[in-house]
Amino acid sequence: MASLSRTRPIPSIIPTRVVASAALVAAVMASAWPSGVVAQAVSTHSGSVDVLFAGSLQTVMQQKIEPAFHKATGYHVVGVANGSSALATEIKGGTEVGDVFVSASPKADESLAGATNGKWVSSYREFAKSQLVLGYNPASKFAPLLKREPWYSVVDLPGFILGRTDPATDPKGVLAVDALQGVALSYDQPALAAIASSKSNVFTETSLVGELQAGQLDAGFFYQVEASAAHLATVPLTGTGLFAHYTIATLRGAPHPAAAAAFTRFLLSATGRDLLASDGVVAIVPATTVTP
């Protein structure tokens, strides 16, 4: 049975079912047993785990991580994808209740730490990163220029429509502003600073890919993981070196602590790392534990 996922907003498509191979299950189980001990059967569980995760991981989470985790453990994942900052706000406000929080920035975890923030997160682990890139629509009239010219000399041309996410709800939106403002200074491109301060063409993290694919945008800022999962054409953001830094934390009062621990172990395992790496996520091994 496929794992369950929901997004904000809820998509109109049914998540793709992906079944893990026998080799994948064997690899997961082997990592959980001491050397020389052979498991006679796969131990499975019932029930679910509620995972609140960064929208940039939506495709890889729904199509790869969730089905493989269910196959290996028996637990179902009920996932909510949104901007990391928005999810942190919803956790503090009580509008989202979860077991595990997977963020694209340590700052989102830190906003949930300490007595003044409700002590929702007591520690987190930074386990992976993914570079910020410019994804573009190959059908755009600007595509040939993006293939041969630096991105910053193209995105300010008349008629170019550049999409990004809201810095108030998504760390990627913050990095997009950093990229635009930094290059504006370094390469004497003042028009990029104006783009950074503009409120137009700002989308939710879970809708930006669709807007680009539908031809509503010429280009947009994406992490490599979501660009790879969606098969987007990309160019590097020359003059920048910006990354998503993915973290995982168990939330205070997690309704399903055993399932939360199992999900964390799986995501940080060699199998979890391989699934993420297939879409351009670079693992941090070992994961760095931080107590805010």
VENLIN-V851565 format. One record per helix or strand of 2 or more residues. SS is the DSSP state (H for helix, E for strand). FROM is the first residue (numbers start at 1). TO is the last residue. If there is no record, write none. Layout:
# VENLIN-V851565
((SS & FROM & TO) (SS & FROM & TO))
This chain:
# VENLIN-V851565
((E & 4 & 7) (H & 22 & 32) (E & 48 & 54) (H & 55 & 73) (E & 76 & 82) (H & 84 & 93) (E & 100 & 103) (H & 106 & 110) (H & 115 & 117) (E & 124 & 136) (H & 143 & 148) (H & 151 & 153) (E & 162 & 165) (H & 171 & 186) (H & 190 & 197) (E & 202 & 203) (H & 208 & 213) (E & 219 & 223) (H & 224 & 229) (E & 233 & 236) (E & 243 & 250) (H & 257 & 268) (H & 270 & 277) (E & 282 & 290))
